[in-house]
Amino acid sequence: MLQLPKTCYIGLALSALATPTGASEMFASDSPWMLGDWGGTRSELLEKGYDFTLGYTGEMGSNLQGGYDHDRTARYSDQFTFGSHLDLEKILGWHDTEFQLTITERHGDNISNDRINDPRVGGFTSAQEVWGRGETWRLTQLWVKQKYFDGALDVKFGRFGEGEDFNSFPCDFQNLAFCGSQVGNWVGGIWYNWPVSQWALRVRYNLNDALYAQVGVFEQNPSNLESGNGFKLSGSGTQGAVMPIELVWSPRVNGLKGEYRAGYYYSNAKAQDVLKDSNGQPAALSGAAYRSSSSKHGLWLGAQQQVTSLASDQSRGLSLFANATVHDKKTNAIDNYVQAGLVYKGPFDARAKDDIGFALARVHVNPAYRKNARLANQASGIDDYDNPGFLPVQDTEYSAELYYGIHLADWLTVRPNLQYIRHPGGVSQVDGALIGGLKIQSSF
């Protein structure tokens, strides 16, 4: 039986105690913090430039039907976030300068690992996006940002992940295919999203109020992924750099907010071919090492647009979104990915801060990667999927998620959800999986 962390029970119980009292009091429903304003101290610190946060995200997943292993169970994973944001202009008099420090801790188990996906090859998406990159503490953000020329130029330096600024996308859904920067999900060996950080520089130039261009240089160092290196600051193990460039347009269409992104990334580190050896022959048959390429690259497109609103409250209404990524076929298992969905905020007058979300995604495997798996099975003389030595051939995975976000308080949102994954991990022999989920987002 699933044992939820005490934090979850406490958070849900406290939500029932939330009252319409002043936002400065503990557990007040209109406070951004569960623990209140500390007698006004928090607001006073904010006014002076000090912002301290403690966040919690917990996710439960249960395999209701189908998947690789039909033995039903439930898993729980979560993350604590400890952050501080300092306005250095207010504190030290440094013009337009900010500092961010964030430490995270993750632990738990993921239903996708052995119940949904075939463990021999794993999967592409995750039913619990908060799981991943090791059950460990990490230095997730350590950066300084400064603006120049009346804010036109914005420079950020320190330790952070690519998805913080490039190919950015909200993370209200629980399935990884609909959460956060998608490039990092399909080239995770070089593009490190939250909670992993690396040394990085990002330069942004605001062309006008609705349009900016940005470029970045990020250390490509696989050792940063290791659980024991959560606070590593040295550059040992660096293989090269990932350099993204992006154009972001944020127009208002009929007075409603939108955001459109187009970007490209290039890695100058060596990357391994998915099929051939140095002689141009299939490495699975020749037995030789896979050849290396001098680089790796890809591009992305993203769009979010609110399309309806209520006259009484413009924040309520329907928003549409879509994302797509394309990747290097020589070196990457996934050659393209597409996703689309919708979110409706404030569906009922009595629940003006609730939201409903629905999304669909398609993850497509590079044909050369599939061919390599077939040749590996040919070389081993195994053609029976049920043989433990068989290497499952991966093709296309489809995912869908429907959630309802219950806004219990300004500091607590609970999102029960249903997910369906067809061909988990792109393996056609694995039954389609129906997953029940629950996502908890809280700020203390």
N, C-alpha and C positions, 0 to 999 in steps of 0.2 A: 504493500500500500504506500502511496506517495505521502511523504512527510514534508509539508511546506515549512520553510523557515519561519521562525517566530515573528520575524519582521513583517511578514505578509499578514499574519493574523492580527498583529498589533495595528498595522496600518488600516486594515479593513474595519476593525473594531472602532478605532478612533474616528473614522469617517462618520460613523453613526452618531458620534458625539459632537460633530461639527455644528456650530450654532451661528446665527447671523449677528453675533456680537462683533465688536470692533476688531479690525484686522490685526491689531497689535496683540491680541490674546492668543494663547495656545489653542490649536485645533479649530480656530475660526474658519468657516468655510470660504470667506472672502480674503483670507490671508494667503500670500504666495508661499508661506512657510508653515509647516505643521507646528513648529515650536514657537510660532508667533514672532513678534518684533522685539523680544527681549526687553520689554519695558521701554521701547523707543530707541534702544541702543543700535539696532540694526539700521534703522532709517537714518540715524545720526552718522553712523559709519559710512553708509552709502553717500550721504551728502558730502562727506569728507574725502570720498574716493576709494573706500574699502568695501568690497563685496565678497562675502564668504558664502559658499554653498556646500550643501551635502545632499546628494541625490541618490535615489535607489530605483533600479529597474529590475523587475522579476518576471520570468516567463515560464509558464507551464505548458507542456505539450503531451498529448496522449494519442496513441495510435488507435483510433476507433474502429478502423476497418482497413484491410489490405496492407500493402507494404511488403518488404522482404520477409519479415518475421511477424506472423499473425498473432503471436503471444501478446496480449494486450497489457499495457502498463502505462505509467505516466512518469515524466521526468521534469525536474525543475532546475533552472539556471538563473543566475542573477549577477548584478553588478552594483557596487557602491562607487560613487564619484565624490571626491573631495576637491573642491576648487576654490581659488581665490583670484579675483580680478582687481587690479589696482589702476586707478586713474592717476598716472604719475604727474599730470599737469597740476592736479589739485594737491597732491602730496608733496612733490618735489619742485614744482614749477617748470617741469619739462613740457614744452609746448606740444599739444596733440600727441601724447605718448601714453601707451597702455602696456600693462604687464599681465600675463596669464600664467598661472601654475595650476595644474590638475593632476591628481593621482587617482588611479582607478584600481579596483580589485574585483576579479571575476572568479566565480566557482560554480560548480553544478554539473549536470549531465544533460545531454541532448538526445531527444527521441529519434532524431534523424540518423544517428550514427550506426545503430544496429537494427532498429525496428523498421525504419522506412527505406534506407539505402542498403544495397549489397555491400558488405564491408570489404569485399575484395577490391572494389574500385572506389567506394565512397560515393558521395553525391555532389551536386553542384549547388543547390540551395540548402537552406537550413530552416526547419520549422521553428527554431528558437534563435533569432538573430543575435541575441546578447551572448550566446555561447561562442567561444572561439578564441584563438591566440593564447591558449593556456590558462590554467587556473592559478593566477598569480597576481601580484601587485605590479603596477607599471607607472612610470612617469609618462603620462599621456600628452601633456602640454607643458612647455616651458619656453615662452616666447615674449618678445618685445615688439610692439608695433608703433610706428610713428608716421604721421602725415606731414606732407610738405605742400607748399604752394596753395594755401587755403584749402587743403584737403584734396586737391586734384591727384596728388601722388601719395600712395599708401604702400609702405614698406614693412614687411614682417619677417623677423629672423628668430631662429631658435629651434626647438624640437616640437614637431607636430606632424600630422599625417596629411597626405594629399587631399583626401576627401573632405577635409575641413574647409577648403577653399575652392577646390576644383571638382567639377562633376558632383556638386553637393546636392543633396536631396533629403527631405524630412524622414524621420524614422518612427512613424506611428504604427505601421503594419508590423506584424510579428515575423512573417516569413522574410528571409534575407533578400529574396528576389525583388522585394518592394521597399527595402529599407536602406537608406544611406547611399553613398557613392557606389554606383554599380561597377565601374571599371575595376575597383579593388576586389570585387567578388569574382571576376573572371581572369584577372592577371594578378592574383594575390601574391605570387612569388616575387613581384617587383613593386607593386603599388600597395602600400600599407595604410589601411584605414584605421580609425579608432579601434582599439585603445593603444595601438603601437605608434611610437613616435620615432623620428629620425631627424638628423640635422637638416635644416631646410631654409630656403630663402624664397619669399614670394613678393613680387612687385606688381602693384595694380595701378592703373592710370584711369581716372574717371573722365571719359570723353565728354559726357554731359550728365545731367541728373538721372538719366535712365539707361546709360550705356557705359560699360567699362571693359577694358582689356587687361588681362593679367598673364604673367609668366612666372614659372617657378623652377627651382633646382632642388631636388630631393636626393639625399644620400641613399643609394641602393646597397643595403647591407643586410643580408639574410640572417646574420647573427642577432639582429634586433628582434627577430621573431621568437627566439628561444626564451623559455620561461625564466631561466636564470639570469637573463639580461634585461629585465624590466627597467633597471635604472642605469644601464650602460651608457656612458657618455663618450667613450673613446671611439675613434673611427676604425679600429681594427676589424678586418673582415669586409671592408667596403669593396665592392666589385665595380662600381661605376655610379652613374647618376640617372635619375628619371627626370625628364624635363617636360612638364605639361605647359600648354598655352591655351587660353580660353577667352572667348568673347561672350559677355553676359548682357542681355537686354531685359530691362524691367519696365515695360510700358504699362499704362493704364488704359484698358479697353472699356469704353463706356463707363469710365470711372472705377473699374474693377482691376485689382492687381493681377499681374502676370510676370512670369520669369522664363526666359528662353536662353539656353546655353548651347554653345558649340565649341568643341575642344579637340585637341590632338596631343598625344603623349609620345615621347621618344626615349628609349633607354639605350645608353651607349655601352652597357655591359654585355658580355657574351651570353648568348641564349642557345639552348640545345634544340636541335631539329627534332620534330616529333616522329619522323619516319626514316630518314636516310642517314647513312654513314658518310665518311669523308670521300668515298669513291662513288657516291651517288646511288648506292644500292640500299635496299631495305635492311636496316640494322638488325631487325628481328630475325632475319634469315642468315645474314652474313656473320653474326656474332660479334662484329666490330662495334666500337663505340659510336654513339650517335654524333654526327658532325655538329659543329657549333656555328652560330651566326654571329655577326659582329654587332647586331642590334636587335631591338624589339620595338614595335610601334602599334598604334591603334588610334581610334577616334571615338567621340561620343556626341550625342545630341540629346537634349532634354527640354521639356516644356511643361509649365504649370500655368493654368489660367483659370481664374474665377469667372464664371459665366452668368451667374444669377446672384441676386441679393435681395434682402428685404428692405423696404423703405425705412423701416423703423430701426434697423440694425444692419449695416453693410457687412459686418463680419459674418453674418449668417447667409448661407447660400451654397450653391453647387460649384465645385471646382473640378476641372479635368486635368489629367497629367499623362505624360508619355515619356519614355526613355529608351534609347537604343545605343548599343556599343558595337564596334567592329574591331577585330584583332588580327594580328599577323598570322597567316595560315601556316607558315613554315615552322613557327616555334610555339604556338599556343593551342591548347586542347579545345578551347571554345573560340569559334570564329565569329559568331555574332549572337546578340541577345536583344530582344525587344520586350517592352512592357507597357501597359496602359491601364488606366483606372480612373476612379472618381472618388471624391470625398464630399459629403454634404454636412455642413456645420449648422447646428441649431435646428434639428429637424422638427422639434415641437416647441411651442411657446413655453410650456412648463419645463422643458429641458433645453434651454437656449444655448448651453455650452457643450452639450453632447455632440458627437459626430458619428457618421456612418461612412465606412470605406469599403470599396470593392476594387479588386485589381486582377489582371491576368498577365502571365509572363511566359515567354518561350526562350529556352536556352538551347542553342544549336552547336553540336560538336563538329569540329573540323574533320572533313572526310579523310584527310591524311592520318589523323589520330586514330580514326576507326580502322583504317586499313592496317595500321601498325598492330592493333590488337588482334585482328584476324590472322595476320602473319605470325604473331607470337604463338597463337594457338596451333597454327599449322606446323610451326617449328617444333612444338612440344608434342605434337601428335594427339592433342586432346580436342574433341569437338562436342563433348557433352557438357551442357551448362551446369549440371549438378555435380560434376567432378570438381573437388576443391581446388585443383590446379588450373581450372579453366579461367581465362581472363575475359570477363564479360565485355561485350562490345557495346560501347555507348553511342547513342545517337542524339535524340531530342527529348528534352524534358519540358513538361508544361505544368505551370503552377497557377493556383487561384486562391484568393483569400477574401473573406467577408468578415468585417468586424463591426461591433457597435461600441463606441467609446462613451463610458459613463463618467461624467464629470462630477465626482462626489464632492470635491472641494477644489479650490484653486491650487492646492498643493497635492492633490491626489486624483488620478484618472485610472480607471480600470477598463480594459478592452477585451472582453471575451471575443473569440474568433473561431471560425471554421476554415480549414485549409484543405485543398484537394491537390494532390500531385500525381500526374499521369506519367508513367515511365520514370519513376524516381531514379536519379543518376543517369538518365538517358538509356536505361536498360529495359528493353521491351519485355523481358521475362519476369520482371518484378511487377506485381499487381499494383494498380492505382491505389493510392493511400488517402484515406480521410482522417484528418487530424483535428482534434479539439484543442484549442489553446486559450490562454489567459495571460494578458500582459498588464503589469502593474507599473505605473510611473508615479514617483512621489518625490517631493522636495521637502527636506527637513528644515 
